[in-house]
């Protein structure tokens, strides 16, 4: 018996408007592999060609704050990870994020076209990511199906795709799955099964055949449908064979009695260019015209052996030279984008309980280390605030250490009285000697601390706030690709008699 396609372990949901993403999050949660699933809500910030990518940093921070709203939509037990990426085009950013996150499935929301035009004749102004707006295509361009962004991602996607035609939905009792067989239909039935189990619904698997079949041919069609159900459906699925002259109308009629329709892409026509083939006219039309919400799914395209043989025949040396040149040109852009995507504001991490949940999910511990040298006037309030707000109010910090550089005042006594473990750096790894300077204290504190993540905060600050700790810790918890964070802030400074508004806030 052919096994059912496994449910996706990593699902990516591009979110154009967090306020309308609730149903997408719930669908994604239902489709996740229950054994080990990860759901990512992706926001894309587009930066025009004439602007450096680093200019997107402020918009990226704003997008991350807005994206926090999707966390409220997650069903209990489902972890949603908000991620923001920057790029020239939304489609490029989505594809790159799918590759980076090793996504198994990308779920798009689609609002439909203004005026409800059919899939083959849509015309209208170009829209943003996920908007579903139509466009007037040039004669040599493939016809637009859903939106410029969705269409482009489908053509380049490294994983399965699901497009959800969003309509108001309250309860799901009956899910309709029109099928003709094949991997797209298997994927559709797998998703229908997962959603049916979540909502306690029944699945109706519909196969439409031409009218006037001979008894023998009809029996063969019934046997094929029964075999498909046996291989890919569970006990709560019913098979229906319908004779109808028009497949589209038959599906639309059956959809009237359903709360949700899920169907796979049509097979690519023989001789067609696969790169330009998206879902096929039938599922696209059903998505546009059906009364209930519709989910159209498509499996990833496989690359055959001939493709690799063709690439090899072109000559490895030339290909390597071209790749090296392309990478060289792309380095500045990658650096700019990294800066913009990895530039955070402490306000993004003010929800300390969320940070605690992320820390516990990853099974890691955090050490807060405070280097000191004659800081008796400031160290007390800093240690006290850190202990009360980051350890007792919420268990974000597991270890609080003061690493002292032989202070000559009461720094160590005050810090110990306020609850810190106090260590003098000359006493640590003494066989290597002891030297003056903050660097000595920092590297030796790594030996003394036990946390998987170490956060350092200066202690000569009179207005110290816990955000100085959780603002640098936050990116390490939400972005696995980040391994090192340092803070910076705006502070005026006078240089050569000239006041520079933001020149004094670097951390070197």
C-alpha positions as CSV (number, residue, x, y, z in Angstrom):
1,X,0.0,0.0,0.0
2,X,1.4,3.4,-1.0
3,X,2.0,5.5,2.2
4,X,0.2,8.8,2.5
5,X,2.4,11.9,2.1
6,X,3.8,13.0,5.5
7,X,2.5,16.2,7.0
8,X,4.9,19.1,6.8
9,X,7.3,19.6,9.7
10,X,8.1,23.2,8.7
11,X,5.4,25.6,7.4
12,X,6.1,29.1,6.2
13,X,3.2,31.6,6.0
14,X,3.9,34.9,4.3
15,X,1.8,37.6,6.1
16,X,1.0,40.8,4.3
17,X,-1.6,41.9,6.9
18,X,-1.3,40.4,10.4
19,X,-5.0,41.4,11.1
20,X,-6.2,38.9,8.4
21,X,-3.8,36.1,9.1
22,X,-5.8,34.3,11.8
23,X,-7.3,31.6,9.6
24,X,-4.0,31.0,7.8
25,X,-2.3,30.4,11.2
26,X,-5.0,28.0,12.3
27,X,-4.8,26.1,9.0
28,X,-1.1,25.9,9.3
29,X,-1.3,24.6,12.8
30,X,-3.7,21.9,11.7
31,X,-1.4,20.8,8.9
32,X,1.8,20.6,11.0
33,X,3.3,17.3,11.7
34,X,2.2,16.7,15.4
35,X,5.5,15.0,16.3
36,X,7.7,18.0,15.6
37,X,6.2,21.0,13.8
38,X,7.5,24.5,13.4
39,X,5.2,27.3,12.1
40,X,6.9,30.5,10.8
41,X,5.0,33.8,10.1
42,X,7.0,35.7,7.5
43,X,6.9,39.4,6.9
44,X,8.7,40.8,3.8
45,X,10.0,44.4,3.6
46,X,10.5,45.5,0.0
47,X,13.3,48.1,-0.6
48,X,13.3,49.8,-4.0
49,X,16.3,49.3,-6.3
50,X,17.5,52.9,-6.0
51,X,17.8,52.6,-2.2
52,X,20.4,50.6,-0.2
53,X,19.0,47.5,1.5
54,X,20.2,48.8,4.8
55,X,17.5,51.5,4.6
56,X,15.0,48.8,5.3
57,X,16.1,48.4,9.0
58,X,13.5,50.7,10.5
59,X,10.7,49.2,8.5
60,X,11.9,45.7,9.5
61,X,11.7,46.6,13.2
62,X,8.2,48.0,12.6
63,X,7.2,44.9,10.7
64,X,8.4,42.6,13.5
65,X,6.3,44.5,16.0
66,X,3.2,44.2,13.8
67,X,3.9,40.5,13.2
68,X,3.7,39.8,17.0
69,X,-0.1,39.9,16.6
70,X,-0.1,36.5,14.9
71,X,1.1,35.0,18.1
72,X,-2.4,35.5,19.5
73,X,-3.9,33.4,16.8
74,X,-1.8,30.2,17.5
75,X,-3.9,27.3,18.9
76,X,-2.7,26.0,22.3
77,X,0.4,23.9,21.9
78,X,1.5,25.5,18.6
79,X,4.6,27.6,18.5
80,X,4.6,30.4,15.9
81,X,7.9,32.1,15.1
82,X,7.7,35.6,13.5
83,X,10.4,36.3,11.0
84,X,11.1,39.4,8.9
85,X,13.2,39.5,5.8
86,X,14.3,42.3,3.4
87,X,14.6,42.2,-0.3
88,X,14.0,43.9,-3.6
89,X,10.9,41.8,-4.4
90,X,8.6,40.0,-2.0
91,X,8.7,36.8,-4.1
92,X,12.5,36.6,-4.0
93,X,12.4,37.1,-0.2
94,X,9.8,34.4,0.3
95,X,11.7,31.9,-1.8
96,X,15.0,32.6,0.0
97,X,13.3,32.3,3.4
98,X,11.8,29.0,2.3
99,X,15.3,27.7,1.4
100,X,16.9,29.1,4.6
101,X,14.2,27.7,6.9
102,X,14.0,24.4,5.0
103,X,10.3,24.8,4.7
104,X,8.2,21.8,3.6
105,X,5.1,24.0,2.8
106,X,4.4,27.6,2.0
107,X,0.8,28.8,2.7
108,X,-0.5,31.9,1.0
109,X,-3.7,33.8,1.7
110,X,-5.5,35.1,-1.4
111,X,-8.3,37.6,-1.2
112,X,-9.4,37.1,-4.8
113,X,-9.7,39.6,-7.6
114,X,-11.7,42.9,-7.6
115,X,-15.0,42.2,-9.3
116,X,-14.6,38.4,-9.1
117,X,-13.1,38.0,-12.6
118,X,-12.2,34.5,-13.7
119,X,-8.7,33.2,-13.6
120,X,-8.2,33.5,-17.3
121,X,-9.3,37.0,-17.8
122,X,-8.2,39.0,-14.8
123,X,-7.1,42.5,-15.3
124,X,-6.3,45.3,-12.8
125,X,-3.6,47.2,-11.0
126,X,-0.5,45.3,-9.7
127,X,-0.8,44.4,-6.0
128,X,1.5,43.7,-3.1
129,X,2.5,40.4,-1.6
130,X,-0.5,38.2,-1.1
131,X,-3.0,40.9,-2.1
132,X,-4.4,38.9,-5.0
133,X,-4.6,41.9,-7.3
134,X,-4.6,41.2,-11.0
135,X,-2.3,42.8,-13.5
136,X,-2.2,43.6,-17.2
137,X,0.4,41.2,-18.6
138,X,2.7,41.8,-21.5
139,X,2.0,39.5,-24.5
140,X,5.2,37.6,-23.9
141,X,4.6,37.0,-20.2
142,X,2.7,34.1,-18.7
143,X,-0.9,34.9,-17.8
144,X,-1.3,36.0,-14.2
145,X,-3.1,33.4,-12.0
146,X,-3.3,34.7,-8.4
147,X,-0.9,37.7,-7.8
148,X,2.5,38.7,-9.1
149,X,4.1,37.5,-5.8
150,X,2.2,34.2,-5.5
151,X,2.8,33.3,-9.1
152,X,6.5,34.0,-8.9
153,X,6.9,32.0,-5.8
154,X,5.0,29.0,-7.3
155,X,7.4,29.0,-10.3
156,X,10.5,29.0,-8.1
157,X,9.4,27.3,-4.9
158,X,11.6,24.7,-3.4
159,X,8.7,23.1,-1.5
160,X,5.0,22.4,-1.6
161,X,2.6,25.3,-2.0
162,X,-1.0,25.9,-0.7
163,X,-3.0,28.9,-1.7
164,X,-6.0,29.6,0.5
165,X,-8.9,31.5,-1.1
166,X,-10.0,33.2,2.1
167,X,-13.7,33.6,2.8
168,X,-15.5,33.9,6.1
169,X,-15.6,30.5,7.8
170,X,-17.2,29.5,11.2
171,X,-17.4,25.7,11.5
172,X,-16.1,22.9,9.3
173,X,-18.3,19.9,9.0
174,X,-17.8,18.8,5.4
175,X,-14.6,19.0,3.3
176,X,-14.8,18.4,-0.4
177,X,-11.8,17.0,-2.2
178,X,-12.2,16.8,-6.0
179,X,-9.6,14.3,-7.4
180,X,-8.3,12.7,-10.6
181,X,-5.4,10.9,-8.9
182,X,-1.7,11.8,-8.9
183,X,0.6,13.4,-6.3
184,X,-1.3,16.7,-6.1
185,X,-4.5,14.9,-5.2
186,X,-2.7,12.8,-2.6
187,X,-1.4,15.9,-1.0
188,X,-4.9,17.5,-1.1
189,X,-6.4,14.4,0.6
190,X,-3.6,14.3,3.2
191,X,-4.3,18.0,4.1
192,X,-8.1,17.4,4.2
193,X,-7.6,14.5,6.5
194,X,-5.5,16.6,8.9
195,X,-8.1,19.4,8.9
196,X,-11.0,17.0,9.3
197,X,-9.4,15.5,12.4
198,X,-8.8,18.9,13.9
199,X,-12.5,20.0,13.3
200,X,-14.2,16.7,13.6
201,X,-15.4,16.9,10.0
202,X,-16.1,14.4,7.2
203,X,-14.2,14.3,3.9
204,X,-16.0,13.8,0.6
205,X,-13.7,12.7,-2.2
206,X,-15.4,13.6,-5.5
207,X,-14.4,12.1,-8.9
208,X,-16.3,13.5,-12.0
209,X,-16.6,11.4,-15.1
210,X,-18.3,12.1,-18.5
211,X,-22.0,11.0,-18.8
212,X,-23.1,7.9,-20.7
213,X,-20.3,5.6,-19.5
214,X,-20.8,1.9,-20.2
215,X,-21.3,-0.2,-17.0
216,X,-17.8,-1.7,-17.5
217,X,-16.1,1.7,-17.7
218,X,-18.1,3.1,-14.8
219,X,-17.1,0.1,-12.7
220,X,-13.5,0.7,-13.5
221,X,-13.8,4.3,-12.4
222,X,-15.5,3.3,-9.2
223,X,-12.7,0.8,-8.5
224,X,-10.0,3.4,-9.1
225,X,-11.7,5.8,-6.7
226,X,-12.1,3.0,-4.1
227,X,-8.4,2.1,-4.5
228,X,-7.4,5.8,-4.1
229,X,-9.4,6.1,-0.9
230,X,-8.0,2.9,0.5
231,X,-4.4,4.0,-0.1
232,X,-4.7,7.7,1.0
233,X,-7.8,8.2,3.1
234,X,-8.8,7.3,6.7
235,X,-12.1,6.0,7.9
236,X,-14.0,9.4,7.9
237,X,-13.7,9.9,4.1
238,X,-16.5,9.1,1.6
239,X,-16.1,8.6,-2.1
240,X,-18.6,10.0,-4.7
241,X,-18.6,9.3,-8.4
242,X,-20.5,11.9,-10.4
243,X,-21.4,11.8,-14.1
244,X,-21.5,15.3,-15.5
245,X,-20.8,17.0,-18.9
246,X,-19.0,19.9,-17.2
247,X,-16.5,19.0,-14.5
248,X,-16.2,22.6,-13.2
249,X,-20.0,23.0,-12.7
250,X,-20.2,19.6,-11.0
251,X,-17.5,20.6,-8.5
252,X,-19.1,24.0,-7.9
253,X,-22.5,22.4,-7.3
254,X,-21.0,19.9,-4.8
255,X,-19.1,22.8,-3.1
256,X,-22.4,24.4,-2.2
257,X,-22.9,21.7,0.3
258,X,-19.4,21.9,1.7
259,X,-17.7,24.2,4.2
260,X,-14.2,23.9,2.6
261,X,-12.8,22.7,-0.7
262,X,-9.3,21.3,-1.1
263,X,-8.0,20.3,-4.5
264,X,-4.7,19.6,-6.1
265,X,-3.1,21.3,-9.1
266,X,-3.9,19.9,-12.5
267,X,-1.1,17.9,-14.2
268,X,1.0,20.0,-16.5
269,X,-0.2,19.5,-20.1
270,X,2.1,17.4,-22.2
271,X,4.6,19.6,-24.1
272,X,3.9,22.6,-21.9
273,X,6.7,24.6,-20.2
274,X,6.6,23.4,-16.6
275,X,8.3,26.6,-15.4
276,X,5.2,28.6,-16.5
277,X,2.6,26.1,-15.4
278,X,1.1,26.9,-12.1
279,X,-2.1,25.1,-10.9
280,X,-4.2,24.6,-14.0
281,X,-7.4,26.3,-15.1
282,X,-9.8,24.1,-13.2
283,X,-8.5,24.6,-9.7
284,X,-7.9,28.2,-10.3
285,X,-11.4,28.7,-11.5
286,X,-12.9,26.8,-8.6
287,X,-10.8,28.9,-6.2
288,X,-12.3,32.0,-7.8
289,X,-15.9,31.0,-8.0
290,X,-16.7,28.5,-5.2
291,X,-18.8,29.8,-2.3
292,X,-16.8,28.2,0.6
293,X,-13.1,28.8,1.2
294,X,-10.8,26.9,-1.2
295,X,-7.3,25.6,-0.7
296,X,-5.4,24.7,-3.8
297,X,-2.2,22.7,-3.3
298,X,0.8,21.8,-5.4
299,X,3.7,19.5,-4.7
300,X,7.2,20.6,-5.3
301,X,8.6,20.0,-8.8
302,X,11.4,17.3,-9.1
303,X,14.6,18.0,-11.1
304,X,15.4,15.0,-13.3
305,X,18.8,13.6,-14.0
306,X,19.0,15.1,-17.5
307,X,19.1,18.5,-16.0
308,X,22.2,17.8,-14.0
309,X,23.8,16.1,-17.0
310,X,23.1,19.2,-19.1
311,X,24.6,21.5,-16.5
312,X,27.7,19.3,-16.2
313,X,28.2,19.4,-20.0
314,X,28.6,23.1,-20.0
315,X,32.0,23.0,-18.5
316,X,32.7,23.2,-14.8
317,X,35.5,25.8,-15.0
318,X,33.3,28.3,-16.8
319,X,30.4,27.7,-14.4
320,X,32.7,28.1,-11.4
321,X,34.1,31.4,-12.7
322,X,30.6,32.7,-13.3
323,X,29.5,31.7,-9.8
324,X,32.5,33.4,-8.3
325,X,31.9,36.6,-10.2
326,X,28.2,36.6,-9.2
327,X,29.0,36.0,-5.5
328,X,31.5,38.8,-5.6
329,X,28.9,41.2,-6.9
330,X,26.4,40.0,-4.4
331,X,28.5,40.4,-1.3
332,X,27.7,44.1,-0.6
333,X,24.0,43.4,-1.1
334,X,24.1,40.5,1.3
335,X,25.9,42.5,3.9
336,X,23.4,45.4,3.6
337,X,20.4,43.0,3.9
338,X,21.9,41.2,6.8
339,X,22.4,44.5,8.6
340,X,18.8,45.6,7.9
341,X,17.3,42.3,8.9
342,X,19.4,41.9,12.0
343,X,18.9,45.4,13.4
344,X,16.5,45.2,16.4
345,X,15.0,47.5,19.0
346,X,14.6,46.5,22.6
347,X,10.9,47.2,22.4
348,X,10.4,44.1,20.2
349,X,11.3,42.0,23.2
350,X,9.3,43.7,26.0
351,X,7.2,40.5,26.4
352,X,9.5,38.7,28.8
353,X,7.3,35.7,29.2
354,X,7.5,35.1,25.5
355,X,11.3,35.2,25.8
356,X,11.1,32.7,28.7
357,X,8.9,30.4,26.6
358,X,11.4,30.5,23.7
359,X,14.3,29.8,26.1
360,X,12.5,26.9,27.7
361,X,11.5,25.5,24.3
362,X,15.1,25.5,23.1
363,X,16.3,24.0,26.4
364,X,19.0,26.6,27.1
365,X,20.1,28.7,30.1
366,X,21.2,32.3,30.3
367,X,23.9,34.0,32.4
368,X,24.0,37.7,33.0
369,X,27.5,38.9,33.7
370,X,28.3,42.4,35.1
371,X,31.9,43.5,34.8
372,X,32.9,46.0,37.6
373,X,35.8,48.2,38.6
374,X,35.1,50.7,41.4
375,X,31.3,50.9,40.7
376,X,30.1,51.2,44.3
377,X,27.8,54.1,43.4
378,X,25.9,52.3,40.6
379,X,26.3,48.5,41.0
380,X,23.7,48.1,43.8
381,X,20.6,49.2,41.9
382,X,21.7,47.4,38.7
383,X,22.1,44.0,40.5
384,X,18.9,44.5,42.4
385,X,16.8,45.4,39.3
386,X,18.3,42.5,37.3
387,X,17.5,40.0,40.1
388,X,14.0,41.2,40.8
389,X,12.9,41.7,37.1
390,X,14.8,39.1,35.2
391,X,15.1,36.3,37.7
392,X,12.3,36.6,40.3
393,X,9.5,38.2,38.2
394,X,10.2,36.0,35.3
395,X,12.9,33.2,35.1
396,X,14.7,34.7,32.1
397,X,18.1,34.8,33.6
398,X,19.4,31.7,35.4
399,X,22.7,33.0,36.7
400,X,23.8,36.5,37.8
401,X,27.6,37.1,38.2
402,X,29.6,40.1,39.0
403,X,33.2,39.8,37.6
404,X,35.3,42.3,39.4
405,X,38.7,43.7,38.5
406,X,40.1,44.2,42.0
407,X,37.9,47.2,42.9
408,X,39.3,49.4,45.7
409,X,35.8,50.5,47.0
410,X,32.8,48.5,48.3
411,X,31.7,47.2,44.8
412,X,32.0,43.5,45.7
413,X,30.3,43.8,49.1
414,X,27.4,45.7,47.6
415,X,26.9,43.3,44.7
416,X,27.0,40.3,47.0
417,X,24.5,41.9,49.3
418,X,22.1,42.5,46.4
419,X,22.2,38.8,45.4
420,X,25.0,38.4,42.8
421,X,27.7,35.8,42.8
422,X,30.9,37.9,42.9
423,X,34.2,36.7,41.3
424,X,37.5,38.6,41.0
425,X,39.0,38.0,37.7
426,X,42.7,37.8,39.0
427,X,41.5,34.7,40.8
428,X,40.2,33.0,37.7
429,X,42.6,30.7,35.7
430,X,45.4,32.2,37.7
431,X,47.9,29.9,35.9
432,X,47.5,32.1,32.8
433,X,48.4,35.2,34.8
434,X,46.3,38.3,35.3
435,X,46.2,41.6,33.3
436,X,44.5,44.9,33.6
437,X,41.5,45.7,31.4
438,X,37.9,44.9,30.7
439,X,38.8,42.3,28.1
440,X,40.5,40.2,30.7
441,X,37.3,40.3,32.8
442,X,35.1,39.4,29.9
443,X,37.0,36.3,28.7
444,X,37.5,35.0,32.2
445,X,33.8,35.4,32.9
446,X,33.1,32.8,30.1
447,X,35.0,30.3,32.2
448,X,33.1,31.2,35.4
449,X,29.6,31.3,33.9
450,X,27.5,28.2,33.0
451,X,24.8,29.6,30.7
452,X,24.4,28.6,27.1
453,X,24.0,32.3,26.4
454,X,26.1,34.9,28.1
455,X,24.9,38.5,28.3
456,X,27.3,41.3,29.4
457,X,26.1,44.6,30.7
458,X,28.2,47.6,31.9
459,X,27.8,48.7,35.5
460,X,28.8,52.4,35.3
461,X,25.3,53.3,34.1
462,X,23.1,55.4,36.4
463,X,19.9,54.8,34.4
464,X,20.3,51.1,33.9
465,X,17.2,49.3,32.7
466,X,16.6,45.5,32.2
467,X,16.0,46.2,28.5
468,X,19.8,46.6,28.2
469,X,19.9,42.8,28.9
470,X,16.8,41.5,27.3
471,X,17.2,43.8,24.3
472,X,20.5,42.0,23.4
473,X,19.3,38.6,24.5
474,X,16.1,38.7,22.4
475,X,17.6,38.3,18.9
476,X,19.6,35.2,20.1
477,X,16.3,33.6,21.1
478,X,14.2,34.4,18.1
479,X,16.8,34.1,15.3
480,X,18.7,30.9,15.3
481,X,21.0,32.2,12.6
482,X,22.3,34.9,14.9
483,X,25.2,34.0,17.3
484,X,26.4,37.3,18.5
485,X,24.7,40.6,19.4
486,X,26.0,43.9,20.6
487,X,24.0,47.0,21.5
488,X,24.2,50.5,20.3
489,X,22.2,53.7,21.1
490,X,22.0,57.3,20.1
491,X,24.0,59.7,22.3
492,X,25.2,63.2,21.4
493,X,29.0,63.7,21.6
494,X,31.3,66.7,21.1
495,X,34.2,66.1,18.8
496,X,36.6,69.0,17.9
497,X,34.1,71.5,19.2
498,X,31.3,70.1,17.0
499,X,28.2,68.5,18.4
500,X,27.4,65.2,16.7
501,X,23.9,64.1,17.4
502,X,24.4,60.3,17.2
503,X,28.1,59.8,17.3
504,X,28.6,58.6,20.8
505,X,26.5,55.4,21.0
506,X,28.7,52.8,19.5
507,X,29.7,49.6,21.4
508,X,33.1,48.5,20.2
